[in-house]
Amino acid sequence: MIKAFYDFHLHSCLSPCGDEDMTPNNIVNMAKLLGLDVIALTDHNTCRNCPAAVAAGKKAGLCVVPGMELSTSEDIHMVCLFESCEQALKFSDYVRENSPHIKNRADIYGRQLALDENDKLTCEEEDLLLMASNIGIEQAFEKVKEFGGVCYPAHIDRDSYSVTAVLGDLTPECNHGVAEMSFDADEDKLRSAYSLEGVTLVQSSDAHYLENMKDACNTIELEQLSAAAVIGYFRNIMK
């Protein structure tokens, strides 16, 4: 088994709130400098930059898991992870089909840049990616599973865009055994405040800027450094 340093919540320049310096290669190289072994790219409601990030990771010797931060219909954020870019892009198309098409205002929200593996611009996403989709939280678990992935609630310690903020707790319907907490969260306080018995808490940065990415400090045990092994790890501990 390998003890792998991870960060499973990172945004690229495709997220409107992501800095334009958050290119696939910059993210991968910063992760290497920080000592990370495996990362996930989780842009808001899209996986379009995942192929570039995975390719950049292969060149640099870093495992990159394709993913997304899904906004459910309740405006709850969910980390979604997949074994392959093919699965991720199919799910991305599904989310696009089940989301409102509201034009982005780059002057307000920021540009949404899709890049290739050499960080060259391929297009700008026109629809605002910050909007809540039409996919409910309970439906999200099943749909992500249908597309071959896993998902869990993001940053449950926060007072916005979290399952605890919207529903008041990690309800039984939304409790699949894994949840994410922020780096500044107090795990003991979280466990005393919410229904987290038997829940594995993962800690990721949710970085939108290179300077927000964190030094390697959290590990999971994997059979190998691969996206498939990461998905297998989560499947083994999920209900």
N, C-alpha and C positions, 0 to 999 in steps of 0.2 A: 504493500500500500504506500501511496505517496501523500505526504502532508503538503497540500497545495495552498499557497497564499492566494486569496481571491478578492475580487470586487465585482459583484454581479449587478451593478446599477450605475451605468455610465451613459451620458448623453453626448451625441456628436453635434456638429453644426447643422444637422438636419432638424433637430429640435429647435423651435423658434426662440426658446430661452437659452439655447446652447451657444457658447461663444464660437465665433468663426475660426478660432485657432483649434477647436476640438475636431480636427480632421482625423480620419482613420489612422494614418501613420503617426500623427502626433500623440494620439491616445495610446497606441500600442507602444511607442518608444518611451513615453512617460511611465507607463505601467512597468516596463522593463527596468527603468531607472529606479523605480520605487520598490522593486523586488517582488512584484506580483508574478504568479505563475499562470493564472487563469482569470480572464475578465469576461464580462458580458456587455455588449452594446445594446442599450435599451432606450431608444428614442421614443418620444411620445407618439403613440398610435401608428407607428410605421417601422418597418424593418429594412427600408430601402438601402441604408448605408451598411447593412450587415455584410454583404458579400465583399465589399471593399475592406472592411475591418478584418474579416476572417483571412482574406488574402494577405493583408499587411501583417497580420499575426504570424502566418506561416513563414513569411520572409524573415521575420525577426525572431522566430522561435518562441512565440507566445501563443497559448491556447485562447482563442476568442470564441465565445458562445454567442450565436445569434439570438437576439431577444427584442423585447418591446416593453415599454411601460404603457399599459393599456389604461385608458380612462373609461370606466364603466358608465352605464346610464345614471348611476347614483353619484357620479363624480368621485368614485373611489379609484385610486391608482393601484394597479396590479403589475408585479414583475412577471413577465412571461418569457420562458427560456425554451429553446428548441435544439434538437440534435444537428440539424442541417439548415443551410440557407434556403434550400428548396421548401422545407416545411415552413420556415419563418416567413418567406415571401408569400406563400399561399395564405397563411393566416393574415398577413398584412393586407392582402387583397380583400379578404373577408371583412376585416375591420373597416377598410375604406368603403366597402359596399354598405356597411351598417353604421355609417357616421354622417353627420350633417356636412354639407359641402358649403362652407362659409369661407370666402376668400381671405387669405392672410393679409394683414396690414403690416408690411415689413418695417414701416416707420414707427410702429407701435410695439410689435411683438418680436421683431427681428427677422432676418432672412432665414429661409429653410433650404439648406444647400445639400444636394445629393452629389456625392463625389465618387470617383473611381479609385482603384487601389493605389494610384499614384497621386491621389489628392487633387485630381483635376475635376473641375465642375462639369457635371453631366446635365443637370437641370436644377431649377428651383421649384420646390413644391408650392403649388398655388393655394391649395386648401389649408386653412389653419389647423394645425395638428394638435392644438391644445383643447379642442372641444371634446365634451363627453360623447362617447359613442352611444349607440342604441343597444348595447350588449349589457345585460344585467350581471351583477357579480356572481350569482349562482350559475348563470349560463356561461360565464367566462371560464370557470373551472372545467366544465364539460367540453366546451368548444376548443380550448387550448389542448386538452387531452386528445380530442378527435384529430387535431393536426399534429399529434405526436410530441407535444411539449408538456411542460408543467408550469403552473403559475401559483403565486402566493401574494398576499397583501403587502403593499409597500409601506415603508416608514410609518408603522402603526403608532409611534410616539408623537406624531405631529397633529396639530389642531386643524389641519385642512387637508383635503384629498386623501384621507386615511379611513379605513373601515371603522376605527374607534371614534373618529370625529363625526362621521356620518351616521353610524348605527349605534354608537355608544359602547360597543364592545366587539370582540371577535365572536360573533354569534355562531351557534353550532353549524348552521348552513354554510358559513364562510370559513369554518375551522377545518382545514385539511392537514394540520400538523406542522406547518411551516409559516413563518411570517418574518418580515424584515423590520429591523430597527435602525435608526440613524446612528452616526458615530457619537453624537452627543447625548444619546439616550442612556438612562439608568435602568439596566435590566431588572434589578430587584424591585424598583418602583413600578415598572411596567407589569411585572408578574403579580404584584400585590394589588394593582389597580384593575387588571383585566383578567378574563378567563383564558389563561395561557398554560394551564396544566397539561403537560405532555407535548407542548408546542416547542419546536426547535426554532430559535431566533437566529437569523443570519444578519450580519452587519455589513452594510455597503455604503458607499460615499454619496450616491446620487449626484455625482460631480457634473456640473455644466461648464466648468472652466478647468484648465489644466492645473491651476494652482489649488483647486479644491480636491484633486485626487489625493488619496491618503497613502502613507507608507504602509508596506505590507505588515499586517499584524494579526489577521484572522485566517485560520486554516480550516480546510475540510480534508477528509481522507478519501482519496480516489485510487482506483485500480490503475489508472493511467491518466495522463493529461490529455483529455479529449472532451469535446462537447457531449458525446454519448455517455461518457463516464459521469459527467456532471448531472445529466438528466437521470441517469441510473441512481445516483446518490440521492437525489430528491425523491424519486419514486419509492425508494426503499424506506424513507422516513415519513412519507405522507400517508394519510389515512385513506 
